[in-house]
Each structure stands twice: as structure tokens, then as C-alpha cells.
Amino acid sequence: MAGIPTPTVEWSRSNQRQMPPNAETVPGGVIRFARLTGTESGEYTCSASNAAGRAKAVARLTVQRSAEIVSVLPSPDQLAVVERGGRLALTCVARGDPMPRVEWEIVASGGRGGAASTQL
């Protein structure tokens, strides 16, 4: 932080949203977050002012979340039986940030207790 006299720095959340309870400002114009949950994502405005003037800057925070399977249909404990030539729809719903890519893999038993897999 530079300026003469030393500027006063304040952080605020854009759109008049309240600062999250796990955010704290520390000396040197720093905002620190403890245990991010994702609700902290958004824009934050840093305002600095002293007798010589005022300046603002906006920072954007995006909290990524790891991939999570929400549902699989038919469910893993259900056996799907389809006649040869028939159709089967398998559905996998996942969430995360960024949005995860869903891939399917066929795992078939080999002739002697082995397994083979094919990625779809």
C-alpha cells in the first residue's frame, strides 16, 4: 500500500451484499477468508482514500467445488436388464464448479476372472 499520507483501505462486497462472516480485513489492505464454502464467490471492492484523493478497484472471487455425483439412474443397486437390440438410458447427474464432465466406462468380466473396460 502506497501513498502519503498512508491511505485508509476498506473492503466491501458489490451490490450491497453483506460481507461473509468468515472474512476479515487485516493490516496492509488485505481481506482474508477462512474456510471457503462457495457463498463467498462474487465481487469485492477495495476503496483507498487519503487527503490526496480516493481510488477503487474491484476483485472477483470464484470458489471452485470438486465434482460430486448427485444421482445415477438406474441406481447402482438396481440391475438393468435389456433385450438384445433394445435401448437403455443411463443417467448420471453431477455438480461442481467448474461443471464436471461425465464419462461412462463399460466394465465387463473377462473369461478367466479378469476384467476389461471400455471408455464410452
VEXVO-507532 format. One line per 5 residues: for each residue x, y, z of N, C-alpha, C. Coordinates in steps of 0.001 Angstrom, whole numbers, plus 500000, padded with zeros to 6 digits. Atoms other than C-alpha are relative to their C-alpha. Layout:
X:Y:Z:X:Y:Z:X:Y:Z  ...
This chain:
500860:498842:500000:500000:500000:500000:500908:501223:500000  499147:498827:500113:501486:503312:498969:499154:501260:500002  500650:498704:500002:500597:506953:499405:500449:500820:501184  499651:499096:498911:501398:509987:501506:498868:501009:500106  499899:500910:498865:499694:510155:503866:499481:498604:499649
500414:501384:500229:499134:506400:504098:498481:499929:499892  501454:500048:500185:495658:505670:502728:499303:499045:500970  500877:500897:499261:492831:504102:504669:499349:499080:498976  500549:500977:500948:491657:500906:502961:498789:499327:500614  501218:500689:499569:488154:499435:503211:499580:499040:498904
500538:500983:500941:486686:496345:501578:498495:499944:500164  501450:500185:499968:483027:495944:500670:499624:499003:498920  500493:500950:500984:481000:493460:498731:499103:500742:499021  500799:499314:501013:479433:494588:495474:498520:499706:500179  501463:500123:499950:475652:495015:495166:499449:500060:501415
500435:499803:498607:475316:495998:498847:499796:498689:500766  500094:501266:499252:475657:492358:499906:500890:500085:501231  499211:500017:498772:476928:491731:503419:501289:499227:499794  498750:500750:500022:480496:490611:503908:499736:498662:500684  500205:501295:499358:480625:486905:504710:500621:499980:501399
499496:500027:498619:481189:486074:508393:501420:499445:500113  498655:500570:499939:484420:484212:507564:501046:500893:499336  499064:499047:500600:486039:487326:506009:500454:500998:501054  499483:498971:499106:488290:489672:507907:501027:500839:499249  498984:499140:500589:490372:492651:506899:501153:500100:500987
498795:499944:499174:493921:492726:508170:500860:501158:499503  499170:498860:500403:496542:495481:508075:500666:499786:498640  499360:500060:501313:498029:496301:504702:499004:499927:498860  501005:500023:501054:494737:496390:502796:499622:498609:499536  500247:501404:500355:494276:492615:502847:498661:499545:500549
501198:500680:499514:490992:490742:503057:500323:498511:500017  499654:501417:499835:491350:487184:504347:498727:499218:500286  501159:500882:499828:488800:484369:504132:500450:498711:500664  499726:501284:499347:488755:481344:506428:498942:499000:499558  500903:501103:500348:487196:478043:505316:498955:500405:498958
500906:499621:501083:485682:478994:501964:498947:498924:499763  501102:500934:500223:482293:477415:501278:499365:500137:498623  500612:499745:501295:481333:478900:497925:499063:501193:500050  500900:498848:499883:478911:481521:499259:500774:501313:499916  499171:498797:500061:481831:483967:499229:500257:500469:498570
499762:499630:501397:482001:483963:495419:499303:501314:499676  500591:498734:500405:481378:487369:493923:501054:501076:499856  499104:498862:500175:482865:490814:493505:500172:500743:501314  499642:499235:498812:484619:492756:496237:500672:501289:499543  499439:498697:500356:485503:496446:496071:500958:500457:501088
498994:499444:499112:488662:497822:497628:499990:501510:499787  500003:498534:500064:488433:501550:498416:501143:500521:500855  498877:499400:499270:491532:503506:499406:499844:501510:499926  500114:498542:500001:491492:507141:500464:500995:500626:500968  499179:499171:499123:493758:509787:501935:499705:501456:499636
500245:498580:500246:493957:513589:501885:500184:500368:498529  499730:499693:501400:495176:513467:498274:498939:499472:499052  501034:500513:500896:492233:511530:496893:499496:498626:500386  500665:501291:499764:490356:508272:496560:500191:499121:498767  499875:500964:501105:490798:505126:494434:499189:498756:500353
500766:501237:499813:488720:501971:493919:500476:498964:499004  499709:501122:500890:489384:498561:492431:499054:498869:500377  500921:501123:499780:487160:495507:492031:500753:498694:499782  499413:501340:500117:488306:491919:492600:498864:498994:499950  501024:501046:500120:486296:488851:491585:500555:498713:500617
499634:501257:499359:486424:485698:493714:499066:498899:499514  500763:501181:500391:485313:482324:492348:500524:498829:500819  499618:501148:499182:485333:479388:494748:499597:498743:499230  500281:501226:500733:485651:476092:492887:499602:498893:500968  500430:501154:499204:483938:472947:494186:500349:498748:499235
499646:501246:500665:485099:469432:493468:498747:499296:499481  501114:500724:500621:482944:467129:491357:499308:499100:501023  500816:500838:499112:480125:465315:493132:498895:499373:499158  501085:500691:500696:477744:462689:491746:498721:500243:500796  501274:499712:499345:474194:463788:492531:499068:498803:499898
500852:501173:500171:472332:460818:491054:500445:499193:498787  499757:500925:501102:472735:457789:488802:498729:499182:499823  501204:500779:500290:469763:456134:487104:500279:499035:498860  500528:500628:498784:469134:453303:487247:501051:500011:501099  499076:499909:498875:470665:453339:490716:500952:498808:499999
498990:501066:500010:473818:451257:491303:499534:498672:500601  500474:501256:499407:471878:448700:493374:498880:499352:499185  501020:500577:500880:469376:448068:490544:500685:499336:498808  499490:500691:501181:470060:445584:487770:499145:500401:498819  500728:499612:501208:469119:446888:484336:500097:498845:499008
500036:501114:500947:468057:444050:482030:499352:500511:498715  500481:499525:501295:467632:444851:478338:500177:498878:498995  499889:501024:501044:466914:442500:475451:500976:500467:498933  499078:499681:501082:469465:442326:472647:499270:500844:498962  500606:499078:500951:468770:445171:470236:499142:501068:500658
500811:499016:499280:466878:447083:472913:500812:501241:500338  499345:498751:499617:467692:450518:474247:500020:500141:501516  499860:499739:498571:468879:451593:477666:500554:501411:500165  499497:498658:499694:469342:455114:479013:500594:499971:501405  499334:499863:498716:471855:455582:481804:500191:501494:500248
499918:498577:499692:471746:458942:483519:500905:500218:501201  499117:499619:498894:474479:460445:485667:499945:501520:500106  500073:498564:499763:473949:463898:487165:501100:500359:500990  498887:499573:499149:476994:465631:488613:499962:501509:500157  499881:498562:499817:477703:469065:490023:501399:500320:500507
498693:499515:499588:480780:471099:490796:500237:501345:499338  499663:498722:500620:482448:474346:489849:501498:500019:499768  500808:499978:501213:483585:474317:487162:499192:498711:499835  500885:501145:500203:480850:471929:485944:500825:498807:499504  499206:501170:500414:482355:468420:485704:499486:499371:498707
500353:500759:501196:482387:466357:482515:499716:498574:500455  500383:501365:499622:480620:462997:482881:500489:499039:498927  499546:501047:500911:482227:459925:481318:499483:498662:500504  500451:501342:499664:480964:456366:481238:501068:499000:499583  499060:501067:500319:483028:453188:481207:499282:498670:500148
500578:501342:499926:481908:449622:480450:501034:499099:500659  499119:500952:499330:483432:447122:482836:499353:498633:499863  500550:501334:500253:482904:443519:481738:500948:498949:500555  499172:501100:499488:484100:440278:483317:500679:499299:498841  499253:500750:500998:486802:438518:481341:499698:498521:500130
500262:501447:500013:486726:434793:480552:500558:499281:501207  499380:500723:498879:489018:433810:483452:500097:500874:501249  500021:499209:498766:488028:436136:486235:500634:501391:499835  499439:498673:500240:489735:439156:484644:498910:500991:499666  500975:498970:500367:488057:442382:483748:500552:500823:498850
499635:499125:501094:488093:444519:480671:499153:501242:500100  500803:498794:499946:486971:448105:480388:500140:500763:498696  500031:499188:501206:486000:450349:477518:499403:501342:500379  500534:498673:499705:485576:454086:477844:499037:500384:498893  501010:499581:500969:482456:455444:476151:500200:501452:499622
